[in-house]
Amino acid sequence: MLLTTKQVCEVLKIGRSTVYKMTLNKEIPSPQKIGIKNVWLESDIKTFIAKKFEGE
């Protein structure tokens, strides 16, 4: 499944600008471009969340 920027914001409970900052800082995977939209694989975001909790 693909997630839009808005959906990633909702899942991670962060704002749009934070998503872009985290992408630039390589904290979360880079999105894929489909047309004019940036989308993330849901599995990539879930992996990010799992790794984040492992580190705590």
C-alpha positions in Angstrom: 0.0 0.0 0.0 1.1 3.5 -0.7 0.9 6.4 1.7 0.6 10.1 0.8 2.4 12.8 2.7 -0.8 13.5 4.6 -1.1 9.9 5.6 2.5 9.7 6.7 1.9 12.8 8.8 -1.1 11.1 10.4 0.7 7.9 11.1 3.8 9.5 12.6 1.8 12.3 14.3 4.0 15.0 12.8 3.6 17.9 10.4 4.2 18.1 6.7 7.4 20.2 7.1 8.8 17.7 9.7 8.2 14.9 7.2 10.3 16.7 4.6 13.0 17.6 7.1 13.2 14.0 8.2 13.4 12.9 4.6 16.2 15.3 3.8 18.1 14.1 7.0 17.6 10.5 5.9 15.7 9.8 9.1 12.8 8.3 7.1 13.0 6.6 3.7 12.7 8.9 0.6 9.4 9.0 -1.1 8.7 7.8 -4.6 7.3 10.2 -7.1 4.0 9.2 -8.8 2.9 12.0 -11.1 3.1 15.1 -8.9 2.6 13.2 -5.6 5.2 11.9 -3.2 4.3 8.5 -1.8 5.9 6.1 0.7 5.6 2.4 0.9 3.6 1.6 4.0 6.1 -1.2 4.8 9.0 1.4 4.8 7.1 3.6 7.3 6.3 0.5 9.5 9.9 -0.5 9.4 11.0 3.0 10.5 8.5 2.9 13.4 9.7 -0.5 14.5 13.4 0.6 14.4 12.5 3.7 16.3 11.0 1.7 19.1 13.9 -0.8 19.2 16.3 2.1 19.8 14.4 3.3 22.9 
